[in-house]
């Protein structure tokens, strides 16, 4: 095997740092969500996080039902063992982007956050490009085809619309009651 980094026989395909970061965003997104829920102690934020988890698991179920293979990997690159259709990363990041945009447009700013226009427009300005780049990175990295990413994005978009609609059509009232109950306990 050649030791030259451009060799097709190289054991590891060399990625730029930003693409490596995008390939490992699960931990970052999970930590940010958990931190947000803990900081705000908001039932709405917990509901949002539960939606992300529900989206993740439901897209994995669909993936196992569809059973479409991932694209063939370059020589020397390890083939992922899971199915490719639809892309889980694309679905969950589209869920995040869609739900955060809807929440920023339609929900009141939680009392634990700064009551500012920056709080309202900042999150979508960060998450929309981030989700787009993550979805595209799935193709750039060779983990998914354009069709797999497109279906994943569509899945995440529809899931977020449905999850948000459930919150705004009744669950939010129950959430506020639960949040007030939580605040009435001595540990708050």
N, C-alpha and C positions, 0 to 999 in steps of 0.2 A: 504494500500500500504506500502510495506517495504521501509525503509529509507536507506537500504544498497546499495552502489553504484553499486554492481554487480547484483542486483536484476533485473530480467526480467521485473518487473513491474515499474521500475524506470521511472519517467516521461521524463527524458532526458538521452540519451545515451552519456556517457562521451567519448569525443574525445581528443586525444593528441593535443597540441597546433599547431603543424605543419599541422595536418589534418584539423583543424578548419581554419587555414590560407588558405590552398589550396581550401577549400570549398567556400571561400569568395574572390577569386582572381579577380573577375570582377572589383572591384573598383581600385585595385592596377594596373592592366593592363591598364585600361582606363586612370588613372592619369598619368602613365608613358608615354603612347602614346601622350596624350595631352601636357604634359611637353616637350616631344621631338619635337613635331610640333611647339610649341611656341618658343622654344629655337632656332631651326634651321631656322624657317620661310621658310621651304623648301616645295615647291609644291609636290615634290616626297614623303616627309614624310606625307603630308596631304592626298595624293593619297593612300598611304599605310593605313592610319587610316580610310579613306573612304572605303577601301577594307575590313577592319576588320568589319566595320559596315554592309556593304553589305553582307558579309559572315554570320554574325549573323542573319540578317533578313531573308536571303534566306534559311538558315537551319531551322529557325522557321517555315517558310512556308511549307517546306518539312515535318517537324514534324507534322504539323496539317493535312497534306494530308495522311501521313502514319498511324497516330493515334494508334501507338503501346504503350501499357501501360508500365509504369516503373516496375521494380521488386518489389515484395511485401516487405514492410518494417518490421523491427523487431517490436515486441510488445513494445508499449510505444514511438515509433518514429513516427513523423508526416509524413503522405504520401504526396508527392508532387502532385499537381493537374494537372501539365502539362504532355504531352506525353513524351516518352523516346527515340523514334527512329527518327532520329539519335541524339546523344549527342551534344548539343550546345556548351558546354565547350570544348569538344574534337575537334569539328570542328574549332572553333575560335582559340584555342591555336595551333592547327596544322597549320592553316593559318599563324599565327604569326611566328611560327618556320620555316616554309617553305619559306615564303616571306623574312624574315630576313636573312636566309641562302643564298638565291638567290641574294639578294641585296648585301650582304657582298662579294659574289664571283664575281659578274658581274657588279655592278654599281660603279661609282667613289665615293670616300668619299666626302661628302658635305663639302664645304669650311668652315663651322662654326665648324666642328669637327676636332680633332687632326689628322693630316696626319701621321698616324702610323699604323704599323702592328697590334697593340693592338686594334685599332678602327675597323679593318677588321675582326679579329678572336674572339675578346671578346664577341660581341653580340651573335653569334651562340653558343659559349661555355656556355653562360648563359641560353639562351632561349630553346635550344634543350632539355637539361635535365629537365628544368622547365616544358615545355609542356608535356613531357613524364610522369612526376610525376602527373601533373594535370589530364591527361587523365586516368591514373591508379587510381587516387583518386576517380574518379566517380564510379568505381567498388567497391573500398574499402569502400566508404561511403554508398553503396547500392543504389545510385541514378540511375545507369544504369547497363545493362548487358554487357558482353564482346562484343556481337554482336552490340549493340547500340553504344558503344565507338569505335569499329572498323569502323563502317559505318561513324560515325562522323569524325574520323581521315581521312578517305578516302575522304570525302566531302571537308574538309578543305584543304587537299593536292591538290586536283584537282582545287579547287577554287583559291588557291594561285598561282598555275602554270598559270592558265588562266589570272588572274589579273596582274601578273608580265609580261606575254607575251603582254598584251595590252599596258602596260607602255613602254616596250622596243621596241615595233613595231609601234611607232608613237606618243603616248601620252606624252612621255618624252620630245619630241621637243616642243610640245605645252606648257608643264609645264615649261620648261626653259624660253620660251617667257613670260609667265605669271609671273614667278619669277623676271625676269629683269624689267618688267613693275612695279611690286610691289616695287622693290628697287629704282626705279626712283622717287617715290613720296616722299614728304618732311618728312613724319613720319618715314621713314626707318632709 
